[in-house]
Amino acid sequence: MLASDAHLPAPAAAPAPAASPAAAAFPPLCRLQFRFQAAEPLCLPGYTGSAWHGVLGHALRGAVCVTGQPTCAGCLLTATCAYAVLFESPPADPALAARYSALPHPYVLEPAAPGEPQELHAGGDFGLGITLIGAATRFVPHLVYALRGAGARGFGRGRARFALAEVLQEQTLGAADWSRIYAGDALLPITTHTPALPPVPARPRLVLETPLRLKARGRYLDAAAVTGADLLRALGQRASLLQRLYAPPADPADTRWTDARAALTGVQISAPDLRWYDWTRFSNRQDTDMQLGGLLGELTLAGPALPAVWPLLWFGQFVHAGKNTAFGLGRYRVLETAADARPAQQSPSGRRPG
């Protein structure tokens, strides 16, 4: 389904399913898929998260900045500017600023999982997923406009040109019922509905699709050190901050994750099959290489507190976990394990080098 199908109408949006009380605590999300075509030969790196971060940032700033200032500092429009809201440090009250050295941004990138570099011929298809969170869901037109123009600037070091072919939006969170909202002409965004939570799996299996960077006890955790409490604590902190910053409840003290926080020690990791994946990106802002490795693989969760943390685990699939989610890191899927799950084992390559 590419630009040549532009005459086809977008499928009708599904009716909103009934939301559970836990689902009502989630900030609203808007999940998008952008489909592109290469206009000339194009090389995709093994992991495209950094490249897409740069493409989107440059394109969005060029598309929406009306002042021409070299930085956003002191700009009167930062509260309403799509670039400032998505890419600059989010505003915080003094209590948050004192407690956290970095705060989450209201989006995550969903590039392809790490793999081998790929050479595309002219006309080859490639894509990018973007999830907008909370109040940032209003910026769908800005993203479409920016990425429509980004192809002229090019992708990667070779600046290979590309074109935006179409944009899809998920109608129901997690249902993969994608509806085309743009194919070169009118933009017809819809509302993504949050469904009732699916049943709690007996032994949920997490597939880590992009590197998971969890920091605890003063260091990043390798496969031998990570625990269920580490993962859930990171998820709970991220969910609470996203809600507080971008979809605040009527009572600021109510972040709806109290049950999950109380249950952290009641969930354990079993049957891990994890490895450390090294990823290095060059930061233009800091003028240095950054080491952003993390865990890939699978793990199974078990324990009596699973029902209490299940809403958090399910929601985390869409907003990712751990550090550097703006580059697409920390994406995972939840699957239910088979009854004959493997006995616990540790991947020999799971320990982080150094």
N, C-alpha and C positions, 0 to 999 in steps of 0.2 A: 504494500500500500504506500505509494509514493505520490509525487506531485501530479503525475498523470491522472490520478484518481480524484482530482479536486472537485469534479462535478458531483461526486457522490455525497449525499447528505450525511451528517454526523448521526450516529445512532442516538436514540432518545435516552435520556438519563433514567436510570433505574429509580423506583420510588425509595424513599429513605427507610432502611430497616429500623426496627426499634432498637434504641441504644440501651445498654445496661447501665446501672449506676456507676460502675467502674469506668466504662467507656466514656461517660459524660465528663470525667475528669481530664480526658486527653485534650491538649490544645488542638484546634482544627488543623488538618493537614491538607495539602494539595500536591499530589504526586503526578509528575509530568515525564513524558518521554519525548525527547527531541531526536528526530531522524534526519541525517544529513547525507549528501552525496558529494564525493570528491570530484572537483572540477579538473584535477590533474593528479599525477601520481603522488601518493601521500603515505608517509611512514607513521604508524601508530606505535608509541613506545610500549614496553611490557606492561606498564601501569600508567594510565592516562590521567589520573586524578590531578596531578600538578599542572599538566598542560591545559586541562579544561579550566582549572581554577584561574590560570592566567588569561586564557581566552575570554572567559566570562567577565572577569573583573575589568579588563581593558575595554571590552565592548560595552559593558553596562555604564561605565563612567563616561565614555565618549558619547553614549546615547542620551544620557539624562542630565549631565552636569550643565547648569545654565550660567554658572559664575566664571568658569575658566580658571579658578584658583588651583594652584599646584597641589594643595592638600585640602582636606575637609575641615581642618581646625578653624574654628571661628565662623564657619558658614551658618547662616541663619536657617538654612533649609534642611539640615541634617535629619530632623525628625520625620520629614516626609519624603526625602530623596531615596529612591530605590537603591542606589549604590551605597549610600552612607548606612542605611538600615541593614543591608545584607552583608557588607564587607568591612565596615569600620567597627571598632570596639563598641558594643552596645552600651547605652547609658545604664547606670546603676545607682541605686541609693547608697549612701555611705556605708551602711551595714554590709551590703553585698561586696562593695569595692574593697572593704577592709578584709573580708574573709577569703575572697577568691582572687588569684593572680590573673586569671583569664575567664571570660564568660562566653557561653555558647552563642553562635550566630543563628539566625532563624531560617536556616536552610541546610540541607546536606546534598552533596553531589553523589550520584550513583553511576560511576563509570564501570566499564567492564572489569571483571575480576583480574588480578595479576596473571600474566601469561607471557608468551613470547612476543617480541616485536612483530608487527604485521605490516606488510607492504600492500597498499591498495592501489589499484589502477584507476584511471579516470572513470567516473561513473560508479565506483564502489560505494557501498552503503556502510555507514557507521552511526553510532548514536551515543546519547548521554541521557541519564535520568537526573532529575532535580526534584527534591521535595521541599516545599515551602511550609513554614511552621507559623501558626498563630496569625498575628496581624500581617505578616509578610505575604500571606496568600493573595493579597490585593495586587501583587506585583507581577502577575502572570503576563499582562500585556507588555510590560517593560522588558521581561526576559525574552519574549518572542521577538520584539523589535530589535533588541540588542544582538541576539544570536542570528537573526536574519541578516544583519549587516556585518557580523564578525567574519564571514567567509571571505570577504575582500581583503581583510588583513592577513588571513592565513592561519594555519595550524602548525604548531611545533617549530623547530629550528629552521626547517626548510620553508616556512611560511607558505605551505601548499594551500591553494584556494579551495573552498568548498561552498556548498549551498544548503540552506535549510529546506528540506523537502516537506516535512509535516510535523505536527505536534499532537501528541495524544495525552489524554488525562484520564486517570483512574476514577471510575464513578463511585465505587464502594471500596473503602480502604482494605487492602489485602486481597481483593477478589480477582485482580487481574482482568477486570472488565473495562478495557481501555476504549475510550471514545475519541475519535479524531475531533480536535477543536480548531485546527488550522492546517491549511494545505495551500497556502500561497495567496489566499484572498481574505475573506472575513475571518475574524477571530471570534469563536463562540465558546468561551469558557463555561464550565459547569461547576456545580458544587460536589465535592467529594464527601460522601456520607460515611460516618463511623458506625460500623455495625455492632450488634451485640457480640460480646466476646465468645469465641468458640469454646467448647469444653476444655477443661484442663487435661492435658496429656498425662498419662501415668508416669512416663519417663521422657520428658521432652529432650530431644537431641538438637543441639545448636550447631549449625554449619557456618563457620566463619569464612565469609566470602572475600573480605578485604582485611588487611592487617589490623588486628585489635591491639591497641596500645593502652594498657592499664598500668597506672602508677600507684603504688602503695608502699608504705614503709620506706619511703625515700628513694625508691628505684622503680624502673619499669619491670614488669613481671614476666618471666619466662614461663614455659609450660610446667616446670617443676614447682614453681612458686605460687601460681594463680589458684585462688580458691573460689568457691561459689559466692562467699560473702564479698570478695573483691569485685566480682562481676556485678552483683546486685547492688552493691553500694554505689558503684560508678553509674549504673543505670538510674538508680533512684535520685542521685544528685543531679544528673543531667535532666531527667524528666521534671524535677521540681524547679530547676532554674529556667527551663524553657517555658514552663507554665507561668512562673512568676514574672518573667521578662516580657513574654509575648502573648499571653492569654491569662492575665491575672484573675484569680477568683475574687468574689466580693469580699471575703475575709482573707487578708494577706497571709495569715498564719495557716490557712487551710490549703495544703498542697496535695491532699488526697493520697499520699503515699505512706501514711502512718503505719498501716498494717504491714506493708512491705518492709519498712525499716525495722520493725520489731521482729521480723521473721528471718533476718539475714543469716543467722547461724543455723537455721533449720533446713538449709538446702546445701547439698554437697555435690561436687563434681565427681562423676564416675566415668570409666571407660574413655579417658581422654586420648585423642590421637592428634596431637598438636605439633607444629614446627614453627620456628622463628623465620620470618621472611624479612630480609634486609631491603630497605628502600631508601634511596638517597635522592633528594631534590635540591636544586639550587634556588636560594631565596634572593630575589633581586632587592627586596627591601632591606635585608640584613647583609647582602653581598657575601654570602657564604653558603657552603653546602650544609644541609640539614639531614641528620640521620633519623628517619621516621619508620624504622622497622617495627614489626608487631607479629602477633600470633595468627596463623592460619590453621585450618583443620576442623576437627569436630570434637564435641564433648557432650556428655549426657548429664542431666541434672536429676537428682533424686532427693527425697527427704519429705518430712511431714508438713513443711511450710510451703510446699509448691502452690496450693490454692491461693495463699495470700500474695505470692509474688507473681502469679500468672498474668495479671493485667500488665504489670511492668515488663515482663519478658515479651509479651505479645506486642505491646506498643513500641518497645525498643527496636524491633525489626525495621521500623520505618524512620526512626530518627538516629539510629546507630548508637554505639557505645564507645566510651573511652576518649582518647585524645585525637585531635586533628580530623574531626569528622567533616570539616569544610572541604577537605581533599578527598572525601569519600571513604575514609578509613572507618573501621569498626562496624561494617555492615554484616549482619548475620541473618539466617533464616531458622525458624523453629520447625522441626519435624518431630513426629512421634516415633520412638524406637520400636523395633520389633521385639517380640516377647523373649527371643533368644539373643539378647544383647551380648556383645563381646565382654569377656572379663576385663577388669581394669588393666590397662597397660600404659606404658609411657613411651612415646616415640623417642628413639635414640637421638634424633635431631631436634628435640623440643627445647633443649636448653639454649638460651641466648648466648652467642659467642662473647667472650670477654667478660 
